[in-house]
Amino acid sequence: MWLLENLELYAPERIGARSLLIGGGKLLRVLNPGERAPDGWNVRSVDCGGRRVVPGFVDSHVHITGGGGESGARSKVPALQLSRYTRCGVTSVVGLLGTDDTTRSTAELLARARGLEEEGLSAWIWTGGYHLPPMTLTGSVRGDIVHLDRCLGVGEIAISDHRSSQPSEAEFLRLAADAHVAGLMTGKAGVLHLHLGDGPRGLELVRRALDISEIPARVFHPTHVNRKRRLFEEALDVARRGVTIDVTAYPVEKGEDAWSAEDAFERFMAAGIAHERFTVSSDGGGCLPVFDSDGRVTHMDVGAPDMLGATLRTLLARGHALEQVLPILTSNPARLLRLENKGHLREGADADLVVLDHSGVVRDVMARGVWHLREGQQRIKGTFES
């Protein structure tokens, strides 16, 4: 058991000076300064030096088995190891398949999520991949959501992209309906997580679904919507209608027809839309390719979980309050994904927390009550990390 003292608590809303009593992987009590653990409890005290303690980051878009494959077998990205997540404050991930849902499988994805769980991370999956019919384990997306303990919804289904299956309106609606109904049956999120390419149709399928179907807006979760400025304006329109949009934290060159995650956040806030409808993910382990006019990869990069922390630091440096920025990395994705014990620091929640230094750099990380990073040093590594 741990007693974290002398800290400034953001839950993610600003609470102020508090102490935290942690045991059994849970946040047991939030104490006022000077309060102690009950007599007889075997508690180790940690002085946080007045630093800010925030919830662990929830990354809803991670290629936990590796992404890529668009430029031949050698371009398949290896799976990221445990410390690549925890060292940058990520304590919960949702894994998915992308372009390669042929040589990679839902079974492999599920096994990797369970492996990360055994190593101390919290991990779930989206079933499916870019293409239709979706890659599943039980034979249907509804079956996967209902029967697979770690499966929260369907994704990342590609639309408006030359790599997609070019889904019809009817196919799209059926998929969203199956995700929604499976969510109702299980109490899970039942979300349709959508990869957006840079094609001219943009979010047309989502707009049509909102216009002609009874499927709730919360079911649709389009990602990469900051990849084109025009696409982001479309995303703002569907967010006004109740859709939660997701931007990818990745480097954007000066003059590029895209918005960085930081710029997208500021534009979203200026639009006056409900703040909980905006999330940020890393595309960690995923390929970030650039294609020529013939659809060939000209060069590629790999998504990195530490871009979430970089986004946080940039927004803090621009003068945004920590309590304004934190929800897009913590409580907003947790709420959408219906992860009740994640994304916030309240009594009874999982003890997933991050200690930030004065500039917003991750200093310490605890996942489910276990220290993975202390004083900037990695304490726990993955099974195959040296």
N, C-alpha and C positions, 0 to 999 in steps of 0.2 A: 504494500500500500504506500501511496505517496501523498504528501502534503506539499503542494506548490504554493509558496508564499511570496509576498512582495511583488505582485504582478498587476498589470492593467488589463482587465478582461474585456474582450470584444466577443459577443456571443451569437451572431456577429454584430449585433447592435452594441453600442458602447455601454458597458456596465460600470466601469471604474475600478478602483482598487479593491481587490478581493483575494481570497485564498481558495484553492481547489483541493478537495479531498477525493482521491482516486483509488479504487480497488476493484478487483475482479473484472478489469477491462472497462469499467463504467465510471462516469463522473458521479460520485455519491452525494457530495454536498458542495454548494457554493457558500463559502464562509466570509464573513466580514473580516477586515484586517485585525489581527491579534487573536481571533478565535482559534481554538486548538481542536485537535481530534479528541474524541471521547477517551477517557482514562482506560488504560489497559489495551488500547489498540496498538499494534506493532506498525508504526508509521515512520517512513523515512522522509525527512524534510528537504526541500530544494528551494533555495533562494533564487528567484528569477530576476533579481536586480532591478525591479521596477519596469521590466520590459513588457511589451504587449503580447498577450496570449490570445490566439484566434483559433477557430475550428480548422481541422485538417481540410485540405482542398479535395473537392469531388470532381474528378475528371470523367466526363460522360462519353468520351470518344477516344479510345485508345486501342491500338492494334497490338494486343498483348501477345499474340503469336507471331507478330511481324507483319508488315504490309508489303507493298510493292509488287513486282512481277510484270510490270507493263513493258519492260524492255528485255524480256527473256528470263530464263530461270536464274541466271546469275544476279538479277536485280531484285530478287526476293530479300526483303529486309529481315535480319535476325530478330528474335524476340528480345525485348529489353529486360534486363535483370532487375531484381527488386530495388536495389539502391537507387536506380535511375528515377524511380518514383518518390521514394521516401525522402531522399536528400533534398528535394525541392518542395516538400510540404504536401505531396499528394498521398492521401491515406485511403482513398476509395477510388476505384476505377470501374468503368464499364467497357468490356472488350468487345471487339467486332471484327468481321471480315470485310474486305474491300473488293477491289477488282478481281483478285484471285480467290474466288470461292469455289474453285475446282480442285486445286491441289491442296488447299487448306480446307478444313472442315469444322462444322459446329462441334463435333465430338472433341476435336483437338482444342478448340476454343474453350469449351467447358472444362476440360482437364487442366488447361493452363490457369483458368480462373481459380479452380480448386487448389492448384499448386501455390498460387500467390496467397490464397487464404491461409494455407499451412505455414507460409513464411511470415505471416503477420499482417498482410495487407487485407483490405476488404475489397472483394471483386465480384462483379456480375457480368452478364453478357447480353448482347443483342443477338437474336437468331437471324439467320439470313446472310445477306451480302449485297453486292451491287445488283444482282440479277434476279429475274423471274423465270421459272418458278424458284422461290427462295431456297437456299440450302438450309435444311433442317435435320434434326436428329430423329424425331418421332414420325415424320412424314407430313407435318403441317405446322404452320407457325402457331396456330391456336394450341396444338398439342404440346409444342415446345414450351410455351409460356405457362401452360397449366401444369405440365409434368416435370419440368426441369427447375430445380430449386433456385438456380442462379440466373434464370432468364427473365428479363424485365419487359421485353418488347421486341420489335423487329427493326433491323437496321444493318448496315447503312444501305438502304435501297437507293440506287442512283437514278436521278431524273435530270433532264436537261444536260445530258452529258453523252459524248460519243461512245463512251464505254458502257452505257446502260443497256438494258433490254428494251428501251423505248416503250415503257408500259403504257397501255391504253387507259382511258379514264375508268372503264369498268374494272380492269385489273387493279388499278390503284385504289379504288373505293373498296373492293373486296378485301384487299390486304389491310387497309386501315380498319375496316369493320372487324376483321378477325382479331387484330391486335386489341381493339377496344373491348370486344366481348370477352376475350381471354383475361384482360385486366379486371373486368367486372367479376369474373368467376373466381379469381384468386386474390383480389385485393392488391395486385401488383400495378405497376404504372400503365402497362398496356399501350405503350407509345410507339408510333411509327417514326423512327429516326431516319432522316432523309439526307443523303448526299446530294448537294447541289453542284452541278457543273456550271460552265460558263455559257451554255447554249442560250439562244434567244428566247426560248419558251419560259425560262426562269421558273417562277412559282405558279405557273398557270394551273397545274394539276391541283395544287393546294387551294388556290382561289376557287376553282370549280367545285371542289369537295365542300368548301364552306358554303357555296351558293346553292348547291342542289341536294346535299345529303343532310342527314340528321346527326352525323358523327361530330362529337364535340371538338372544338378547336384545340383543346389541350392535347389531343391525340397526336397532332402533327408537330414534329420537332425538326425543322430544317437546319442543317449545319453548313458551314463554309459560306454563309450568306454575305460575308465581307470580301469575297474573292473578286467581285466586280461592284463598282459603285452603283450602277444601275440596279443590280440585283439587291443591294442593300436597301435601296428605296422601296423595292417591292416587298422586302422583308418587313420594313416598318409598317407597311399597309396591312399585312396579315397579322402582325403583332397587335395592331389596334383592334383587330377582330378576335383576339384571345389566344393567338398562337404564341408559344414560347420559341424564340429564335436563338440560334447558337452561332457564335463567331469563333473562328479558329485563330489561336495565338501563334502567329508565324511572322517572320521578317517580311516587311513590305518596303520595296525600294522607293526612293524619292521619284515622284512623277508617275509611279505605277498606277494603273486603273484598278485600284483596290483600296480598302481601308484597313489599317492595322487594327488589332483588337482594341487598342486604346482610343483611336479615332472613332471607331464604331461605337464604343461605349459613350463617348461624349455626344455623338450625334443622336444616339438613342435617348439619352437623358434630356437633350434639348427638345426632342419631339414630344415630350410630355406623356409618354406611354407608361403604363404600370411597370414599375421597376422589376417585379418578379418575372417578367416575360423575357429576360435577357440572361443568357448563360455564355460562358467561355470554356472551351475545351482545347486540348493541345494537339490532337491527331498524333499523339506520341507513338513512335514506331512505324508510322505510316509514311508512304512515299509521297513526296511533294513534287510531282513531275511537271515539266514544261514541254508542250507538244508543238510540233510544226504543223503546217497546213495539211499535211498528209497523215496526221495522227501519230507520228513517230516521236519518241522521247528525245529531246535535244539535251536536256540535263535534268538532274533531280537532286532533291534534298530529302532529309528525313525529319519528321516531326519530333519534337522533344518536350517531355513534360515540364522541364524547367522554364518553358516559355510562359507558364501560368504565373510563376513568381516574378518573371521579368515584366509582365503586364501590370501586376500589382505595384511594383516599384516605380514603373514609369508614371502610372496614374497618381501615385502619392507625390512624386516629384513635380507633377503638374499642378499640385495643390488640392487634389481631391481628398476628402476625409476618408480615413480607413473604413469607418462604418458604412460609408456610401459604396465603396468598392467591393468589400468582402463578399456581399451576398452573391455576386455573379460567379464566384468561385466556390461557394459553400452552400448557403441555404437555398438559393434559387434552383440549382440542379437537384439538390436533395428533395426539395418539394415536388418538382416535376416527376422525379423518379420514385416518389413515395417511399423514400428511405428515412423513416421517422427518427431513427437514432443517429443520423448523420447530418452534417452541415450546420450544427449549432452546439453550443456548450451550455447545456442546462442539466439539472439533476436528473439522472436516469439515462442520459444520452451515452453513447459510446465515447470512451476517453480517447478521441482522435483530436490532437491539438498541435499547434505550431507556435513556437516562441520566435518573435521577430525582434531584430535589433532596431536601433533608432532610425535606420534608413529603409527598413522593410525587408532586409535580407533574412532568410530562414537560418536560425541559429540552432534550434532544437526541434525535434519531431517525435511525438508519441503516437503510436497507432494501437488502438485497443488496449491501452494501459501499459504498453511496453515502449521504452525508449529505443528508437531506431537511430536517432542523431542526437548527440550531446556536445555542446560547445563546438559545433561545426564538424565533429568527428563522427564518422559512420560506425555505429556500434553493432548493427545487424546487417548482414549481407545475404544475398540469395544463395541457394544451395550450390550453384556452380560459379559463383564469383570468387576470384582469387583473394 
